[in-house]
């Protein structure tokens, strides 16, 4: 399996995250990608390639232009105000407040942010843009006939909505890749999100569409971030009705319970009969992940990689979360190897 990877991920290297009432080192940090790419190379998973550059059009096919323009200038605008720390929202258009987009960067941060843990710093946009190109290159490989590819994206993307960032995400890499596959001739794409946290951004983007099926297994939003999306009764709107399927799961979910939900999800995907599958691959379902509460063990990732392979679909894996840094490489590559082995080594 080919891995697409860019060293530009290092440009996203913020120093602060608001967690538990304190400013801490971000859980989403450059070493995450380094552990994964080291493991990819250690097991000889396959070639590692730099991404091609598809420009801004595929990003703007998914995201609001005003939002992208904001991301392009947020750090510069923040510095121009003389602020010394990293850009962090402190005010939002909460219930019954105006939704006019402010001129001041403080107001624009709150308008476009869905949470305040994710700071913006120097290099954030460049890294997010590169991550989108990684996903697009992986999609191009699958569109050209590869049975599978791994887009090692960092920063991740599945919390990025049409016009909101947060949860460490700025551009929705999986959604950009899905749209690219459609633009290349696919009629239907399925996105399977196995990250611990609900892919609220991906759901938001495809909520009213029937050409993308979105299926997510995640911590129940009553107990887990992002809290305000991901309930079982959210099934899509308009012509997208029934093309969103959520499996919220409770604290301390073990692999047997999680895998049973995955089996149901795979049936839905099979019935949808997509031309290709995108897997939003987060391995923060691991038992010792510091910001999650599922109980999967390392060998379980190999097992469910094989389960996904059983669909027999061209598959693009897009990297999302996973914050047990020392184990992230093993768990990520276990999914990919389990998939490959079940897929006849292709």
C-alpha positions, 0 to 999 in steps of 0.5 A: 500500500502506498503512503502519501506523506508531506514533511510540511505537517511539521509547520503545524507546531502550536505550543498551547492547548486549553485542556482542563482549565490549563494551557498544556502542550497540544495532544495533536503534535508533530511527533504523531505523524513521525511515529506513524511514518517510522512504523510504515517504513519499519514494516515496509508497508509500501512506497512513501510518496510526496503529494501532488499540488491540486491547488485551492479549487478542490478545497473551495469545492467543500469549504466556504470561501470566506472561511478559507480566506479567514484561515489564510490570514488569521495568524497575520491578523492576530499578530497585527493586533499585537497579541503575544500568544497563539490565536485562540477564540474567546467569544462566540455567536451563542444562542440569540446573538447576531451572526454578522461576521466581525471585522476584528480578528477576535470576533472572526476567530469566534465566528469560525471556531467550533471550540477553543482548544485549537490555537492557530499559529505560524504555519498552521494554514501551510500545514493544513493545505499540505494535508489536503493535498496529501488526501487529494493525491491518495484519492487520485491513486484510488481513482486511477485503480489502486486498490488502496492508499494511505493518506497520512494527513496532519493536521487531521480534518474530520471536525472541520465543517463547511465554515468552522474549524476546531478539534485540531482540524482546519480543512476536511481532508476526507471530504475534499478527497470524497468530492475529488473522487466524485469529480473524477467520475465516481457516482457514490462514495462512502465515508466510514469514520472510525475515529473515537470522536464524531466526524461532525465536520464531515456530517455537516458537509454531506448532510443534505447529499445522497452521493456520499454516505457518512457512517460514524462509530464514536463516543456518545456526544452526551459524554464526548467531544464534540458534544453537539453532533453525532446522535443516532437520530441524526440521519441527514436532511432533504435528499440526504435523509438516511445517508447519515448513520451514527453509532454513538457508543458509551464509556468503556466500550470494549472491542466486541461491542465496537466491532458489532457496531462496525459490522452493522456499519459495513452492511449499510455501506455494502447496501449503498454500493459505493464506487469507493470507500474513504476511511477516516482513520482515527486510532484514539479508540485505543485503551490508553488514549489520553482523551478518549474512553474506548478500550480497543487493544493493538491487535484489535486494529488488525482485526477491524482492518480485515473487516473493512477489507471484506467490503472489497472496495477501493479504499482510501485511508485518511489519517485523523486522530490518535493521541497515545503517541508511542502506540499510534504508529503500531495501531495505525499500521495494524489497521493497514496491514490487517486490511492488506492481508485480508485483501490478498496483500494488494 
